[in-house]
Amino acid sequence: MAPVNDSGGGNGYPEDLPSPGKGILVHHDVLKNVHKLLHDDLTELKSRGRGTLNDLQADEKGRISRAELGNYPATQGLAMTTKNAYDQIGNVYSQFLTAYESLIDSIKQAADTHRETEQTNAAGFDRMHTGGSPTNSGSQFYA
């Protein structure tokens, strides 16, 4: 979709996006706290407590076995449908946990990368204003 002139100073992009000349403020402590809260939640979801994937897969409540329904064609189909539904719910739950963990890892990685970049930029700024020479601190620009 082509950018639209929104009169918001965003050069044709949605006005809630900063212009290239404006800084973006990242609160590292807030990101760290969000990461911790989400990680704690994930740990609980992966535990063996009530409502977890382990609970769903281990608990037989609600499942209807073939033996309980008798040996009738219609009831055998109901037993198979119930088993398939439980299995599918378990698969979706497992995929959710994988995606949730990936999101949590991404938040941590973004926060760490932003913090490192800010520290590198601040050190470069300090060197520039104190007359120091650039150092080769892992940067490809100072070979």
MARVEXDO-642828 format. One record per residue (C-alpha): residue number from 0; residue in one letter; x, y, z. Coordinates in nm, 3 decimals, m for minus. Layout:
[NUM, 'A', [X, Y, Z]]
...
***
This chain:
[0, 'M', [0.000, 0.000, 0.000]]
[1, 'A', [0.142, 0.337, m0.101]]
[2, 'P', [0.204, 0.595, 0.171]]
[3, 'V', [m0.062, 0.858, 0.213]]
[4, 'N', [0.013, 1.220, 0.306]]
[5, 'D', [m0.131, 1.227, 0.654]]
[6, 'S', [m0.023, 1.582, 0.746]]
[7, 'G', [0.130, 1.431, 1.059]]
[8, 'G', [0.492, 1.497, 0.981]]
[9, 'G', [0.554, 1.133, 0.906]]
[10, 'N', [0.641, 1.199, 0.540]]
[11, 'G', [0.342, 1.008, 0.411]]
[12, 'Y', [0.343, 0.733, 0.670]]
[13, 'P', [0.094, 0.689, 0.952]]
[14, 'E', [0.129, 0.976, 1.195]]
[15, 'D', [0.205, 0.755, 1.492]]
[16, 'L', [0.538, 0.655, 1.337]]
[17, 'P', [0.830, 0.885, 1.418]]
[18, 'S', [0.998, 1.072, 1.137]]
[19, 'P', [1.354, 0.957, 1.067]]
[20, 'G', [1.489, 1.262, 1.250]]
[21, 'K', [1.304, 1.188, 1.574]]
[22, 'G', [1.442, 0.953, 1.835]]
[23, 'I', [1.270, 0.648, 1.970]]
[24, 'L', [1.271, 0.613, 2.346]]
[25, 'V', [1.302, 0.260, 2.479]]
[26, 'H', [1.255, 0.196, 2.849]]
[27, 'H', [1.491, m0.094, 2.916]]
[28, 'D', [1.359, m0.155, 3.267]]
[29, 'V', [1.002, m0.180, 3.134]]
[30, 'L', [1.108, m0.427, 2.864]]
[31, 'K', [1.304, m0.627, 3.120]]
[32, 'N', [0.997, m0.638, 3.346]]
[33, 'V', [0.766, m0.738, 3.056]]
[34, 'H', [1.010, m1.014, 2.962]]
[35, 'K', [1.020, m1.141, 3.321]]
[36, 'L', [0.640, m1.139, 3.358]]
[37, 'L', [0.586, m1.319, 3.028]]
[38, 'H', [0.864, m1.568, 3.102]]
[39, 'D', [0.712, m1.644, 3.443]]
[40, 'D', [0.374, m1.694, 3.277]]
[41, 'L', [0.527, m1.930, 3.021]]
[42, 'T', [0.699, m2.128, 3.297]]
[43, 'E', [0.362, m2.170, 3.468]]
[44, 'L', [0.195, m2.274, 3.140]]
[45, 'K', [0.465, m2.537, 3.088]]
[46, 'S', [0.427, m2.673, 3.442]]
[47, 'R', [0.204, m2.957, 3.550]]
[48, 'G', [m0.061, m2.735, 3.706]]
[49, 'R', [m0.429, m2.714, 3.629]]
[50, 'G', [m0.510, m2.584, 3.280]]
[51, 'T', [m0.164, m2.653, 3.139]]
[52, 'L', [m0.082, m2.861, 2.833]]
[53, 'N', [0.045, m3.136, 3.062]]
[54, 'D', [m0.286, m3.126, 3.247]]
[55, 'L', [m0.484, m3.146, 2.924]]
[56, 'Q', [m0.280, m3.436, 2.791]]
[57, 'A', [m0.271, m3.631, 3.117]]
[58, 'D', [m0.626, m3.573, 3.236]]
[59, 'E', [m0.886, m3.809, 3.101]]
[60, 'K', [m1.183, m3.599, 3.213]]
[61, 'G', [m1.420, m3.543, 2.928]]
[62, 'R', [m1.268, m3.810, 2.708]]
[63, 'I', [m1.504, m4.084, 2.607]]
[64, 'S', [m1.348, m4.422, 2.548]]
[65, 'R', [m1.479, m4.693, 2.321]]
[66, 'A', [m1.528, m4.922, 2.619]]
[67, 'E', [m1.752, m4.668, 2.795]]
[68, 'L', [m1.980, m4.629, 2.495]]
[69, 'G', [m2.022, m4.991, 2.401]]
[70, 'N', [m1.956, m5.166, 2.077]]
[71, 'Y', [m2.192, m4.974, 1.846]]
[72, 'P', [m2.083, m4.807, 1.521]]
[73, 'A', [m2.229, m4.465, 1.611]]
[74, 'T', [m2.069, m4.459, 1.955]]
[75, 'Q', [m1.733, m4.572, 1.817]]
[76, 'G', [m1.742, m4.270, 1.584]]
[77, 'L', [m1.821, m4.041, 1.880]]
[78, 'A', [m1.528, m4.185, 2.075]]
[79, 'M', [m1.294, m4.126, 1.781]]
[80, 'T', [m1.425, m3.770, 1.732]]
[81, 'T', [m1.369, m3.692, 2.100]]
[82, 'K', [m1.015, m3.832, 2.090]]
[83, 'N', [m0.933, m3.635, 1.774]]
[84, 'A', [m1.070, m3.314, 1.928]]
[85, 'Y', [m0.854, m3.355, 2.239]]
[86, 'D', [m0.550, m3.431, 2.025]]
[87, 'Q', [m0.611, m3.124, 1.807]]
[88, 'I', [m0.659, m2.898, 2.109]]
[89, 'G', [m0.330, m3.031, 2.247]]
[90, 'N', [m0.154, m2.960, 1.916]]
[91, 'V', [m0.286, m2.604, 1.901]]
[92, 'Y', [m0.191, m2.545, 2.266]]
[93, 'S', [0.160, m2.676, 2.198]]
[94, 'Q', [0.197, m2.449, 1.893]]
[95, 'F', [0.078, m2.155, 2.103]]
[96, 'L', [0.342, m2.226, 2.368]]
[97, 'T', [0.612, m2.241, 2.098]]
[98, 'A', [0.500, m1.908, 1.947]]
[99, 'Y', [0.468, m1.749, 2.292]]
[100, 'E', [0.821, m1.857, 2.382]]
[101, 'S', [0.949, m1.715, 2.053]]
[102, 'L', [0.779, m1.382, 2.128]]
[103, 'I', [0.934, m1.371, 2.476]]
[104, 'D', [1.279, m1.448, 2.334]]
[105, 'S', [1.233, m1.175, 2.071]]
[106, 'I', [1.147, m0.916, 2.336]]
[107, 'K', [1.462, m1.002, 2.530]]
[108, 'Q', [1.679, m0.999, 2.218]]
[109, 'A', [1.537, m0.663, 2.103]]
[110, 'A', [1.592, m0.507, 2.446]]
[111, 'D', [1.948, m0.643, 2.470]]
[112, 'T', [2.035, m0.529, 2.118]]
[113, 'H', [1.892, m0.182, 2.176]]
[114, 'R', [2.078, m0.146, 2.507]]
[115, 'E', [2.408, m0.254, 2.347]]
[116, 'T', [2.355, m0.015, 2.057]]
[117, 'E', [2.282, 0.274, 2.292]]
[118, 'Q', [2.596, 0.197, 2.495]]
[119, 'T', [2.809, 0.177, 2.180]]
[120, 'N', [2.664, 0.503, 2.048]]
[121, 'A', [2.716, 0.678, 2.382]]
[122, 'A', [3.078, 0.560, 2.398]]
[123, 'G', [3.139, 0.683, 2.042]]
[124, 'F', [2.977, 1.016, 2.123]]
[125, 'D', [3.192, 1.052, 2.434]]
[126, 'R', [3.510, 0.974, 2.238]]
[127, 'M', [3.412, 1.222, 1.971]]
[128, 'H', [3.355, 1.503, 2.221]]
[129, 'T', [3.659, 1.429, 2.439]]
[130, 'G', [3.904, 1.409, 2.150]]
[131, 'G', [3.965, 1.039, 2.199]]
[132, 'S', [4.042, 0.816, 1.908]]
[133, 'P', [3.805, 0.544, 1.795]]
[134, 'T', [3.889, 0.197, 1.910]]
[135, 'N', [3.837, m0.135, 1.743]]
[136, 'S', [3.582, m0.268, 1.990]]
[137, 'G', [3.435, m0.523, 1.756]]
[138, 'S', [3.312, m0.264, 1.512]]
[139, 'Q', [3.355, m0.325, 1.143]]
[140, 'F', [3.407, 0.048, 1.090]]
[141, 'Y', [3.740, 0.067, 1.276]]
[142, 'A', [3.955, m0.192, 1.106]]
***
